[in-house]
Amino acid sequence: AQTVTQSQPEMSVQEAETVTLSCTYDTSESDYYLFWYKQPPSRQMILVIRQEAYKQQNATENRFSVNFQKAAKSFSLKISDSQLGDAAMYFCAYRSANSNYQLIWGAGTKLIIKP
Amino acid sequence: KAGVTQTPRYLIKTRGQQVTLSCSPISGHRSVSWYQQTPGQGLQFLFEYFSETQRNKGNFPGRFSGRQFSNSRSEMNVSTLELGDSALYLCASSYYSGGGKTDTQYFGPGTRLTVL
C-alpha cells in the first residue's frame, strides 16, 4: 500500500523569504502523480502544483516549485517570496496513474507567515 | 467555469439520525470523489463515482453510501450517525481523460457535519 509522510507538522517563515516543505512517499508503482494542495482557514482545498512521475523536469507554478526525486521518493515544495496569503495547511498527496484514483494524503504541514 | 459546489455547508444532527450531502461537479467532469477530514484521522478516502458507478471504495462501514446521477451530481448518505462521524466532508471532481483514467481532482468548499 502507498503511504505519504510529511514530517514537519508546522513551519514558519518571514514574509518575502523562501521556505521548503518536505514530503516523502512509498510506492511500488512507477507511474503516478504527486500533488501539493493548500487548505487555508476557509477549509477550501486548493491545488498548488502537480507532478507527473514520468516527467523528470520539476513542476513550477509562479512562486511555487517542487524538487521531485523519484529514486529517493521525495517531493518537496518550495515557496519563494512568501506572502501572508500563503499561510495555510499544506498537504502532499499521491495518486496512482493506472488504477484506484483515490488521493492518498500526508498529515499536512501548517505554514505560518511572519510579517 | 463554476467550481465544485457542495450543499449544505454546515449541518448539525443528533446521534442515530441520517444525513445526505450533495456535490455538484465542475461542468464536464464525470468523476466525483468523497473524502472525510477529521483532526484525528486526517484525510481519508470514502468513495469515487464515475458515470453513475462506484469505482472505488475506502475503508468505511456500510453506513456510508453514495450515488451519482446522470448529470454527474453526487450525493453521499450516512445513516445511524455516530459522534465520530463529525467531520468536514470534501467532494472533488475530475475530468475524464480517456482509457478509464481521470485527471486532477478539484475540491468543493466542504460540508461541516456536527453530530451531537
Interface residues (C-beta under 8 A of the other chain):
Chain A: Y33 F35 Y37 S42 R43 Q44 M45 I46 L47 R50 F91 R95 A97 N98 N100 Y101 Q102 L103 I104 W105 A107 G108
Chain B: S31 S33 Y35 G42 L43 Q44 F45 E48 R55 N56 G58 L88 L90 A92 S94 K101 T102 T104 Q105 Y106 F107 G108 P109 G110 R112
